[in-house]
Amino acid sequence: MPIPPLVSFFRFSGLSDLVEERRSRLQASQDVHQFFRDVEDESQWIREHVVVAASPDVGSSLTSVQNLQKRHNAFEMELANHELRLNDINDHANELVSAKNFASDAIVQQNRELQASWKNLLAHTKGRKMKLEQSLDAQKYYFEATEADVWMNEKAGIASNQDYGKDEDTAEKYLQKHRTLAVDVEAYAKEVSRLEEMAQSFIPADHFDAMAIGARQASEIGRVLRIKD
C-alpha cells in the first residue's frame, strides 16, 4: 500500500532536520579544533619569541649595543605585524562563545591564557628595549671614559718624568712645558665634570649599571687630582 504523501513529507522533514543538526555539530566541532590548533600554534610562536625578548645580552661595546638595538627594532616590527593574528584569534573566540559553542568554557580559558602570554611577551619586549637604551648610555659613557683614560695616561707620563734638567736652560724649558701641562689638566677638569654629571644621572634613572659607572668615575676623578698634584 503506498505511503500517504503527508507521512512521506514528515519523514523527509525529520531526516532533513537530523542531517542539518549533525552538520551543525560537525561544524561546531571543526571550529573548536581549529581554534585550539590556532591557539597552540600561537602559543608556540610566543614561547619562541619570549626567549629573544628576555635575552640578558645587552652588549659589551658601543657597536654591539647599536647592533642589538637594530635587531630589537626589527623584532618590535615583527610583533606589531603579528598582533593582527592575535586579534583574529580573540575575535574568533568571542564569536564561538556568542554562538554558544559546546566548548565555550574551554575556549574562554584558552583564549585568556593566550592573550596573557602575548601581554607577557610585550612586557619582556618593552623591558628589553629599556635595558638596551640604558646599555647604550652606559657604553657611551665607557667609550668617553676610555678616551679620558688615554688622555690622562699620556699626561701622567709627562707629569711623572723625573728629568728636571741638567742646566738652567733645560730646566726652564721643562718648567714651561709643565705650566702648559697644568693648564691642560685644569681645562680637562671640565671634561671630567661632564663625565661626572653623566655618571650621576644614571642613579635616579635606576640604571642597571649605575654602581659600576659610579666606581669608574670616582677612579677618573682621582687620576685627574693626582696629575694636578
PERACOR-V480752 format. One record per residue. RES is the residue in one letter. OMEGA is omega as a letter, one per 20 degrees, with the letter a starting at -180 (none if undefined). D_CENTER is the distance of its C-alpha to the mean C-alpha in Angstrom with 1 decimal. Layout:
res->RES omega->OMEGA d_center->D_CENTER
res->RES omega->OMEGA d_center->D_CENTER
This chain:
res->M omega->a d_center->82.2
res->P omega->r d_center->79.5
res->I omega->r d_center->76.5
res->P omega->a d_center->76.8
res->P omega->a d_center->74.3
res->L omega->r d_center->72.9
res->V omega->r d_center->72.1
res->S omega->a d_center->70.5
res->F omega->a d_center->68.3
res->F omega->r d_center->67.1
res->R omega->r d_center->66.3
res->F omega->r d_center->64.3
res->S omega->r d_center->62.5
res->G omega->r d_center->61.5
res->L omega->r d_center->60.4
res->S omega->r d_center->58.3
res->D omega->r d_center->56.6
res->L omega->r d_center->55.8
res->V omega->a d_center->54.4
res->E omega->r d_center->52.2
res->E omega->r d_center->51.1
res->R omega->r d_center->50.1
res->R omega->a d_center->48.3
res->S omega->r d_center->46.4
res->R omega->r d_center->45.5
res->L omega->r d_center->44.5
res->Q omega->r d_center->42.2
res->A omega->r d_center->40.7
res->S omega->r d_center->40.1
res->Q omega->r d_center->38.6
res->D omega->a d_center->36.2
res->V omega->a d_center->35.1
res->H omega->r d_center->34.6
res->Q omega->r d_center->32.7
res->F omega->a d_center->30.5
res->F omega->r d_center->29.8
res->R omega->r d_center->29.2
res->D omega->r d_center->26.6
res->V omega->r d_center->24.9
res->E omega->r d_center->24.9
res->D omega->a d_center->23.6
res->E omega->r d_center->20.6
res->S omega->r d_center->20.0
res->Q omega->r d_center->20.0
res->W omega->a d_center->17.6
res->I omega->r d_center->15.1
res->R omega->r d_center->15.7
res->E omega->a d_center->15.1
res->H omega->r d_center->11.7
res->V omega->r d_center->10.6
res->V omega->r d_center->11.3
res->V omega->a d_center->8.8
res->A omega->a d_center->5.9
res->A omega->a d_center->7.5
res->S omega->r d_center->8.2
res->P omega->a d_center->9.4
res->D omega->r d_center->9.8
res->V omega->r d_center->8.7
res->G omega->a d_center->11.9
res->S omega->r d_center->15.4
res->S omega->a d_center->16.7
res->L omega->a d_center->16.3
res->T omega->a d_center->16.6
res->S omega->r d_center->14.2
res->V omega->r d_center->11.3
res->Q omega->r d_center->12.5
res->N omega->r d_center->12.7
res->L omega->r d_center->9.2
res->Q omega->r d_center->8.2
res->K omega->r d_center->10.9
res->R omega->a d_center->9.9
res->H omega->r d_center->6.5
res->N omega->r d_center->8.9
res->A omega->r d_center->11.3
res->F omega->r d_center->9.2
res->E omega->r d_center->8.9
res->M omega->r d_center->12.6
res->E omega->r d_center->13.4
res->L omega->a d_center->12.3
res->A omega->r d_center->14.2
res->N omega->a d_center->17.2
res->H omega->a d_center->17.1
res->E omega->r d_center->17.3
res->L omega->r d_center->20.9
res->R omega->r d_center->21.7
res->L omega->r d_center->20.6
res->N omega->r d_center->22.7
res->D omega->r d_center->25.6
res->I omega->r d_center->25.6
res->N omega->r d_center->25.6
res->D omega->r d_center->28.5
res->H omega->r d_center->30.3
res->A omega->a d_center->30.1
res->N omega->r d_center->31.6
res->E omega->a d_center->34.3
res->L omega->r d_center->35.3
res->V omega->r d_center->35.5
res->S omega->r d_center->37.5
res->A omega->r d_center->39.8
res->K omega->r d_center->40.4
res->N omega->a d_center->39.3
res->F omega->a d_center->40.8
res->A omega->a d_center->37.4
res->S omega->a d_center->35.9
res->D omega->r d_center->34.9
res->A omega->r d_center->33.0
res->I omega->r d_center->31.4
res->V omega->a d_center->30.2
res->Q omega->a d_center->28.8
res->Q omega->r d_center->27.0
res->N omega->r d_center->25.5
res->R omega->r d_center->24.4
res->E omega->r d_center->22.7
res->L omega->a d_center->21.0
res->Q omega->r d_center->19.8
res->A omega->r d_center->18.5
res->S omega->r d_center->16.6
res->W omega->r d_center->15.0
res->K omega->r d_center->14.1
res->N omega->r d_center->12.6
res->L omega->r d_center->10.4
res->L omega->r d_center->9.4
res->A omega->r d_center->9.0
res->H omega->a d_center->6.7
res->T omega->r d_center->4.5
res->K omega->r d_center->5.3
res->G omega->r d_center->5.1
res->R omega->r d_center->2.0
res->K omega->a d_center->3.0
res->M omega->r d_center->5.9
res->K omega->r d_center->6.1
res->L omega->r d_center->6.1
res->E omega->r d_center->8.5
res->Q omega->r d_center->10.4
res->S omega->r d_center->10.7
res->L omega->r d_center->12.1
res->D omega->a d_center->14.5
res->A omega->a d_center->15.5
res->Q omega->r d_center->16.3
res->K omega->r d_center->18.2
res->Y omega->a d_center->20.1
res->Y omega->r d_center->20.9
res->F omega->a d_center->22.0
res->E omega->r d_center->24.3
res->A omega->r d_center->25.5
res->T omega->r d_center->26.4
res->E omega->r d_center->28.4
res->A omega->r d_center->30.1
res->D omega->a d_center->30.9
res->V omega->a d_center->32.6
res->W omega->a d_center->34.5
res->M omega->r d_center->35.6
res->N omega->r d_center->36.6
res->E omega->a d_center->38.8
res->K omega->r d_center->40.4
res->A omega->r d_center->40.8
res->G omega->r d_center->42.8
res->I omega->a d_center->45.1
res->A omega->a d_center->45.5
res->S omega->r d_center->46.4
res->N omega->a d_center->49.1
res->Q omega->r d_center->52.3
res->D omega->a d_center->54.6
res->Y omega->r d_center->56.3
res->G omega->a d_center->58.9
res->K omega->r d_center->62.3
res->D omega->a d_center->64.1
res->E omega->a d_center->63.9
res->D omega->a d_center->62.5
res->T omega->r d_center->59.8
res->A omega->r d_center->58.9
res->E omega->r d_center->58.8
res->K omega->r d_center->56.4
res->Y omega->a d_center->54.1
res->L omega->r d_center->54.4
res->Q omega->r d_center->53.4
res->K omega->a d_center->50.4
res->H omega->r d_center->49.4
res->R omega->r d_center->49.8
res->T omega->r d_center->47.5
res->L omega->a d_center->45.0
res->A omega->r d_center->45.2
res->V omega->r d_center->44.6
res->D omega->a d_center->41.5
res->V omega->r d_center->40.1
res->E omega->r d_center->40.9
res->A omega->a d_center->39.1
res->Y omega->r d_center->36.1
res->A omega->r d_center->35.7
res->K omega->r d_center->34.2
res->E omega->r d_center->31.3
res->V omega->r d_center->30.9
res->S omega->r d_center->31.0
res->R omega->r d_center->28.2
res->L omega->r d_center->26.1
res->E omega->r d_center->27.1
res->E omega->r d_center->26.0
res->M omega->a d_center->22.6
res->A omega->a d_center->22.3
res->Q omega->a d_center->23.7
res->S omega->a d_center->21.2
res->F omega->a d_center->18.3
res->I omega->r d_center->20.3
res->P omega->r d_center->20.4
res->A omega->a d_center->16.8
res->D omega->a d_center->16.1
res->H omega->a d_center->14.4
res->F omega->a d_center->13.7
res->D omega->a d_center->16.0
res->A omega->a d_center->18.6
res->M omega->a d_center->21.4
res->A omega->r d_center->21.3
res->I omega->r d_center->21.2
res->G omega->r d_center->24.1
res->A omega->r d_center->26.1
res->R omega->a d_center->25.7
res->Q omega->r d_center->26.8
res->A omega->r d_center->29.8
res->S omega->r d_center->30.8
res->E omega->a d_center->30.7
res->I omega->r d_center->33.0
res->G omega->a d_center->35.3
res->R omega->r d_center->35.8
res->V omega->a d_center->36.6
res->L omega->r d_center->39.1
res->R omega->r d_center->40.8
res->I omega->a d_center->41.2
res->K omega->a d_center->42.8
res->D omega->none d_center->45.1
